[in-house]
Amino acid sequence: MCNTMTSLPNLLTIADLGCSSGPNAFEAIWEIINVSSNLYQSKNVGLPEFKVFLNDLIGNDFNTLFRSLPEFHRKLKDANFGQCFVSATPESFHGRLFPNDFLHLVHASSSVHFLSQVSVPQLEILKNTRKIDLKTIRITKLIKRDEIVRGGQMVLNFRGSTQSDKPDYKQDYELLGLALHNLVLKGRIKEKELDGFNVPFYTPSIEEVQRLIEMQDSFTIKNIETFTIDWGLKDTDLILTLNERAKHASYSFRAITGPILASQFGALIIDELFDQFEAMVMQCLEVGKLDMMNFVISMAKK
Ligand SMILES: C[S@@+](CC[C@H](N)C(=O)[O-])C[C@H]1O[C@@H](n2cnc3c(N)ncnc32)[C@H](O)[C@@H]1O
């Protein structure tokens, strides 16, 4: 961020979009503060102060999040970094959150693939064609952020797919769909309930994202990296049975999707649903790996 700005400000304003309530939010902010402070030091400039805005939807558990704040402040003090003022910005990031030319860095990890404001007709198109016209969805508002200063940066990390017409989410969300379908066949879930259930989640290809950024013409892409997460832990050194790997994958996915599934289908069905899911994961692991494709893209505001 500091490399793309003409001067180094005394106060760096940072937003983390879709911060959630877990420890990841402060870890990401710590990394940002660490890297920028080292950069200021290497240029013999006094350390900056930081103003950090933690954003998520209004239902997010900000209380839990802010319980980690004293520990975070202690860590910053021990490292002799500048003051950091943290506050919450509860609202959807698809809308306007900050004044014009306000932020030096926007960070979003595993949140921009959630299309919280996609309309039902758009979801139908996505379901039927597996294609979405990115121009019509509100992610464009995120990419076009007027809130970022010139030279300021946006770093996004999100789930993606390798080709626009072959979204990659079948490995986890499709298995979930199959598990839910099995419960419909067993009469444990009503077909109507399943038909009315949509996860507003889209994994674009990197080409789609690049095209969108170029179309918007507000940012210059600085770096793109792709990586896969082996959620069945096949490539790790851990000595695990197939069953343990399937359990791990099922627990991780349950942590992400459990609350929305419980609110749609009721908490009582969740154990049975994830037993089914785990069995399907196990079948997949018998024949291959379970990889999730991810992109990290950094861009500077023109
Ligand atoms: C998988 S969590 C990622 C949390 C954290 N950033 C991390 O990397 O661990 C996704 C978060 O994005 C939030 N989110 C989804 N759509 C959002 C929106 N439109 N505005 C703000 N937050 C949103 C969700 O509420 C959730 O907390």
Ligand as a Chemical Component Dictionary entry (heavy atoms), coordinates in Angstrom:
data_LIG
# 
_chem_comp.id                   LIG 
_chem_comp.type                 NON-POLYMER 
_chem_comp.pdbx_formal_charge   0 
_chem_comp.three_letter_code    LIG 
# 
loop_
_chem_comp_atom.comp_id 
_chem_comp_atom.atom_id 
_chem_comp_atom.alt_atom_id 
_chem_comp_atom.type_symbol 
_chem_comp_atom.charge 
_chem_comp_atom.model_Cartn_x 
_chem_comp_atom.model_Cartn_y 
_chem_comp_atom.model_Cartn_z 
_chem_comp_atom.pdbx_ordinal 
LIG C1  C1  C 0  -16.203 -17.098 5.957 1  
LIG S1  S1  S 1  -16.384 -15.654 6.900 2  
LIG C2  C2  C 0  -14.760 -14.969 6.766 3  
LIG C3  C3  C 0  -14.335 -14.340 8.043 4  
LIG C4  C4  C 0  -12.925 -13.786 8.083 5  
LIG N1  N1  N 0  -12.755 -12.689 7.155 6  
LIG C5  C5  C 0  -11.893 -14.871 7.846 7  
LIG O1  O1  O 0  -11.116 -14.754 6.892 8  
LIG O2  O2  O -1 -11.846 -15.817 8.642 9  
LIG C6  C6  C 0  -17.321 -14.583 5.840 10 
LIG C7  C7  C 0  -17.855 -13.355 6.546 11 
LIG O3  O3  O 0  -18.325 -12.431 5.559 12 
LIG C8  C8  C 0  -19.473 -11.795 6.088 13 
LIG N2  N2  N 0  -20.248 -11.212 4.992 14 
LIG C9  C9  C 0  -20.862 -11.855 3.972 15 
LIG N3  N3  N 0  -21.501 -10.970 3.186 16 
LIG C10 C10 C 0  -21.286 -9.736  3.734 17 
LIG C11 C11 C 0  -21.682 -8.415  3.392 18 
LIG N4  N4  N 0  -22.424 -8.182  2.337 19 
LIG N5  N5  N 0  -21.274 -7.386  4.159 20 
LIG C12 C12 C 0  -20.500 -7.612  5.257 21 
LIG N6  N6  N 0  -20.083 -8.851  5.620 22 
LIG C13 C13 C 0  -20.472 -9.897  4.886 23 
LIG C14 C14 C 0  -20.195 -12.924 6.816 24 
LIG O4  O4  O 0  -21.118 -12.423 7.746 25 
LIG C15 C15 C 0  -19.030 -13.660 7.467 26 
LIG O5  O5  O 0  -18.766 -13.182 8.758 27 
# 
loop_
_chem_comp_bond.comp_id 
_chem_comp_bond.atom_id_1 
_chem_comp_bond.atom_id_2 
_chem_comp_bond.value_order 
_chem_comp_bond.pdbx_ordinal 
LIG C1  S1  SING 1  
LIG S1  C2  SING 2  
LIG S1  C6  SING 3  
LIG C2  C3  SING 4  
LIG C3  C4  SING 5  
LIG C4  N1  SING 6  
LIG C4  C5  SING 7  
LIG C5  O1  DOUB 8  
LIG C5  O2  SING 9  
LIG C6  C7  SING 10 
LIG C7  O3  SING 11 
LIG C7  C15 SING 12 
LIG O3  C8  SING 13 
LIG C8  N2  SING 14 
LIG C8  C14 SING 15 
LIG N2  C9  SING 16 
LIG N2  C13 SING 17 
LIG C9  N3  DOUB 18 
LIG N3  C10 SING 19 
LIG C10 C11 SING 20 
LIG C10 C13 DOUB 21 
LIG C11 N4  SING 22 
LIG C11 N5  DOUB 23 
LIG N5  C12 SING 24 
LIG C12 N6  DOUB 25 
LIG N6  C13 SING 26 
LIG C14 O4  SING 27 
LIG C14 C15 SING 28 
LIG C15 O5  SING 29 
# 
